[in-house]
Amino acid sequence: MSTLDAKTRGRTAPGRLRALDAWLCRFERELLTRVDGAWARAVFVDVGFGEHPWTTLESAEAFRALQPELTVIGVELEEARALAAQAHAGPRTHFRQGGFELPLSEDEPVRLVRAMNLLRQGPVERVSEVHRALGRFLLPSGLLVEGSSDPEGSVLTAHLLRRTSADPEAPPAREALLFHTDFRNGFAPLLFRDWLPRDLRRRVRPGEAMHHFFQEWTDAWRQSREAGHTSPADAFRESVTRLGARVGGVSNEPWLLDSGYLVWRPEGGVSP
């Protein structure tokens, strides 16, 4: 265990990250299917799959619908969990013990790393170090997804971090924030606040970019409801449309709005 790692409860549930898989399949299709040069060997790494590798296996199924030869590597800090997951291993599905210093070889370049629900505790100062460690094996333009969801996966937020430098020691760029809800718990913008990535949760305070973002979104949501958009899905769709007129970098792609997703790509990236 490195100094970056910390034990987690490791509890997850089938379907918890299906919405994230769906977004990746739609908007990162090229990343998942690219096979030229080193990309032919490039793998997907799921970090911290927990007591049972449900989410790793679900992602493997979803991504292989696009790229049947994709190699998937599940990584888990607890040795017993990693050993138990071997029952689900296959020719292109592997499970290894390890942490944020990924147990990969130099012959295993990475196209996508996912690390969900691993950084909710511990000092916020270690987040940038974890991002740097997880991004080390990424190919240029490879993606790191790091964030949190509630236990059922009905509310989710995640950093989208892109490797933009040829230097493996350079941290991945903080490209965007992804929000998703399935409306199981209704909808209001502050529903997402407690599920923000670890380094942003305390940034929802006056003077901070995250506070301004949520303030604008909440105002847009209230105006949407006053205009008669009262159902959770309708209020979400209308509020995001209104938010896009107030805040730069908000996507208004119809599939996103209709499916409960918001993607925010502020100019210059998401401030830590």
Residue pairs with C-beta under 8 A, 6 or more apart in sequence:
1 77
1 99
2 99
2 100
2 101
2 133
4 99
4 100
4 101
4 126
4 129
4 130
4 133
5 77
5 99
5 100
5 101
6 121
6 122
7 77
7 78
8 48
8 50
8 77
8 117
8 118
8 121
9 50
10 48
10 50
10 51
10 76
10 78
10 81
11 50
11 51
11 151
12 49
12 50
12 51
12 52
12 54
12 55
12 117
12 151
13 54
13 151
13 152
13 153
14 54
14 55
14 58
15 54
15 58
15 152
15 153
16 54
16 55
16 149
16 151
16 152
16 153
17 55
17 58
17 59
17 114
17 116
17 149
17 153
17 156
18 58
18 62
18 153
19 153
19 156
19 180
19 182
19 260
19 261
20 114
20 116
20 145
20 149
20 156
20 158
20 178
20 180
21 58
21 59
21 62
21 63
22 62
22 259
23 178
23 180
23 261
24 31
24 32
24 62
24 63
24 112
24 145
25 32
25 62
25 63
25 65
25 66
26 255
27 263
28 112
28 143
29 66
31 111
31 112
31 141
31 142
31 143
32 44
32 63
32 66
32 67
32 70
32 111
32 112
33 66
33 67
34 42
34 111
35 67
35 69
38 109
38 139
39 109
39 111
39 139
41 71
41 107
41 108
41 109
42 109
42 110
42 111
42 139
42 142
43 70
43 71
43 72
43 73
43 104
43 108
43 109
43 110
43 111
44 59
44 60
44 63
44 70
44 71
44 72
44 73
44 110
44 111
44 112
44 113
44 114
45 72
45 73
45 74
45 75
45 102
45 104
45 110
45 112
45 113
45 114
45 137
46 53
46 55
46 56
46 59
46 72
46 73
46 74
46 75
46 114
47 75
47 99
47 100
47 102
47 113
47 114
47 115
47 118
47 134
48 75
48 76
48 77
48 115
48 116
48 117
48 118
49 55
49 56
49 74
49 75
49 76
49 81
49 85
49 95
50 76
50 81
51 81
51 84
52 84
52 85
53 74
53 76
53 85
53 88
53 95
55 116
56 72
56 74
56 85
56 93
56 95
57 88
57 93
59 72
59 114
60 70
60 72
60 92
60 93
63 70
63 72
64 70
64 92
69 92
70 92
71 92
71 93
71 94
71 108
72 92
72 93
72 94
73 94
73 95
73 96
73 104
73 108
74 85
74 93
74 94
74 95
74 96
75 82
75 95
75 96
75 97
75 98
75 99
75 102
75 103
76 82
76 85
76 95
76 96
76 97
76 98
77 97
77 98
77 99
78 97
79 97
82 95
82 96
82 97
82 98
83 97
85 95
86 95
88 95
89 95
96 103
97 103
100 115
100 130
100 133
100 134
101 133
102 110
102 113
102 133
102 134
102 136
102 137
104 110
104 137
108 137
109 137
109 138
109 139
109 142
110 137
110 138
110 139
110 142
111 138
111 139
111 142
111 143
112 142
112 143
112 144
112 145
113 134
113 135
113 137
113 138
113 142
113 143
113 144
113 145
114 144
114 145
114 146
115 130
115 134
115 144
115 145
115 146
116 145
116 146
116 147
116 148
116 149
116 156
116 158
117 148
117 149
118 146
119 126
119 127
119 130
119 146
119 148
119 197
119 198
119 199
120 148
120 198
122 198
124 198
124 199
124 202
127 197
127 198
127 199
127 272
128 171
128 199
128 272
130 146
131 144
131 146
131 159
131 161
131 171
131 172
132 169
132 170
132 171
132 172
134 144
134 146
134 172
135 142
135 144
135 161
135 163
135 168
135 171
135 172
136 168
136 169
137 168
138 144
138 163
138 168
138 172
139 163
140 163
140 164
140 165
140 166
141 162
141 163
141 164
142 162
142 163
143 160
143 161
143 162
143 163
144 159
144 160
144 161
144 162
144 163
144 172
145 158
145 159
145 160
145 161
145 178
146 158
146 159
146 161
146 197
147 156
147 157
147 158
147 159
147 178
147 195
147 196
147 197
148 156
148 157
148 158
148 195
148 196
148 197
148 198
149 155
149 156
149 157
149 195
150 156
150 195
152 184
153 182
154 181
154 182
154 183
154 184
154 185
155 180
155 181
155 185
155 191
155 192
155 195
156 178
156 179
156 180
156 181
156 195
157 177
157 178
157 179
157 180
157 192
157 195
157 196
157 197
158 177
158 178
158 197
159 174
159 176
159 177
159 178
159 197
159 270
160 175
160 176
160 177
160 178
160 263
161 171
161 172
161 173
161 174
161 175
162 172
162 173
162 175
163 170
163 172
163 173
164 170
164 172
164 173
173 269
174 269
174 270
174 271
174 272
175 265
175 269
175 270
176 249
176 263
176 264
176 265
176 269
176 270
177 197
177 200
177 263
177 264
177 270
178 261
178 262
178 263
179 192
179 261
179 262
179 263
179 264
180 259
180 260
180 261
180 262
181 187
181 191
181 192
181 236
181 260
182 260
183 232
183 233
183 236
183 260
185 191
186 232
187 221
187 232
187 233
187 235
187 236
188 218
188 221
189 214
189 217
189 218
189 221
189 239
190 214
190 218
193 201
193 204
193 214
194 201
196 203
196 204
196 210
199 272
200 210
200 270
200 272
203 209
203 210
203 211
203 271
204 210
204 211
204 214
205 211
209 266
209 270
209 271
212 247
213 247
213 264
216 243
216 246
216 247
217 239
217 240
217 243
217 247
219 246
220 238
220 239
220 240
220 242
220 243
220 246
221 235
221 239
223 239
223 242
224 234
224 235
224 238
224 239
224 242
225 235
227 238
229 235
229 237
229 238
229 239
233 260
236 257
236 260
237 257
237 258
240 250
240 252
240 256
240 257
240 262
241 252
241 257
243 250
243 262
244 250
244 251
244 252
247 264
247 266
248 266
248 267
249 264
249 265
249 266
249 267
250 262
250 263
250 264
251 262
251 263
251 264
251 265
253 263
255 261
256 262
256 263
264 270
